[in-house]
Amino acid sequence: MTDPIADYLTRIRNAQRAGHRRVDVPASKFKRAMTQILLDKGYIQNFLDIDDGKQGLIRIFLKYDHYGTPVIKTIDRISKPGLRKYCSSENVPRVLNGYGIAILTTSRGVMTDKEARKLQVGGEVICYVY
């Protein structure tokens, strides 16, 4: 696998399209930070760290509205291994005019576009979620 972040996003996307309540993804610090952002912003219900004797797993409990529609409508990878996308502190992207979030990795850690604007830092744009 050449892009573990794309695999992480694809697993979430596919599980929601199939109507699953949870999905397991291989763990890393970066994926935990992204999952924590999704939890804090209300896109998932919860997540657990599972120790399997190797690198571990993250079990993500997906969130649906009362009609059974997934809360995450779209989750798109922006910066790819073949073409990285960076933004300066002045050009941090807005997703759906503030209704969605962009997840960025900066010199101060993984954060949303709103937090990056507030701290006036730029970085690599990982994905858009809305």
KAPELIN-V923113 format. One record per pair of residues at least 12 apart in sequence whose C-alpha atoms are under 7 Angstrom apart, sorted by sequence separation. I is the first residue (numbers start at 1). J is the second residue. D is the distance in whole Angstrom. If there is no record, write none. Layout:
# KAPELIN-V923113
i->[I/I]
j->[J/J]
d->[D/D]
This chain:
# KAPELIN-V923113
i->[47/48/101/47/46/47/46/106/45/106/8/44/45/106/44/45/105/106/44/104/105/43/93/104/105/92/104/105/103/104/102/103/103/92/102/103/102/101/102/27/43/89/101/27/43/100/101/26/27/92/100/26/27/89/99/25/26/89/24/25/88/89/95/24/25/88/24/87/88/23/24/87/22/23/86/87/22/23/86/22/85/86/21/22/85/21/79/79/78/79/78/77/78/77/76/77/75/76/75/76/16/75/74/75/74/72/73/72/13/9/6/33/3]
j->[59/60/113/60/60/61/61/121/61/122/25/61/62/123/62/63/123/124/63/123/124/63/113/124/125/113/125/126/125/126/125/126/127/117/127/128/128/128/129/55/71/117/129/56/72/129/130/56/57/122/130/57/58/120/130/57/58/121/57/58/121/122/128/58/59/122/59/122/123/59/60/123/59/60/123/124/60/61/124/61/124/125/61/62/125/62/124/125/125/126/126/126/127/127/127/128/127/128/128/129/70/129/129/130/130/129/130/130/75/75/77/110/81]
d->[5/7/6/4/6/6/5/7/5/6/6/6/6/4/5/5/6/7/5/6/5/6/7/5/7/6/5/7/6/5/7/6/5/7/6/6/4/6/6/6/6/7/5/5/6/6/6/6/5/7/4/5/5/5/7/6/6/5/6/5/7/4/7/6/7/4/4/5/7/6/6/6/7/5/5/6/5/7/4/4/6/6/6/6/6/5/7/6/6/5/6/6/5/4/5/7/7/5/6/7/6/5/6/7/5/7/6/6/7/7/6/6/7]
